[in-house]
């Protein structure tokens, strides 16, 4: 059994970002989930990126028993009114079943695109970390072109039992070591298979399997063999086999350990196969 620790089913079944789910969302999502289950991907963490998409994630998690939600505002989706998002998230956490929302994310720092607001990202990042700590939740970190600053922020909270995932890990071995020391798992998916990413293959061959979780970021970042096509949670099985081959271990070991890692992090229960 596998778990996809990071995907966006809400985005997969809509044509636009930041709009409510379509009226037929349940049947559309069922198709995605059935395709995943056929590849033994039986649990999914659906990750929020804005207030609207976080609400969509919660709706999906309430609808399907093996789907859970994280809520949060991505650094590239922060607006002038981002503090209102935090207020809304807190209310959602106070009024939603604890087995539905299992994390805060994806949150972090992204200095890649021009004209980013560094102070806004920094303030929102810290506020959302503190929200996670208040409700004892994992965090899902997005970091791009901001590695030093990301670690510096996380270091501020190292005495607070902070835990989470460095999503779509693409940093250095030194970053990986520091992140693990801070209590974070490393999320890996399709980029592990890209020809240019030998450095990732080196890292994920050597780090402990107990520090790794599998993710797709679907519909984004498909494995190399299907580049240019929408990704899906079913591809977790391919990623797991690829990682197993890299490490020269069985895919069943990859499945068991990475799934256990995710269960412990998000504090969710196993599925009896």
Secondary structure by P-SEA (a helix, b strand, c coil): ccccccccaaaaaccccccccccaaaaaaaaaaaaaaaacccbbbbbbccaaaaaaaaaaaaacccbbbbbbbcccccccaaaaaaaaaaaaaaccccccccccccbbbbcccccccaaaaaaaaaaaaaaaaaabbbbbbbbcccaaaaaaaaaaccccccccccccccccaaaaaaaaaabbbbbbcccccccccaaaaaaaaccccccbbbbcccccccccccccccccccaaaaaaaaaaaaacccaaaaaaaaaaaaaaacbbbbbcc
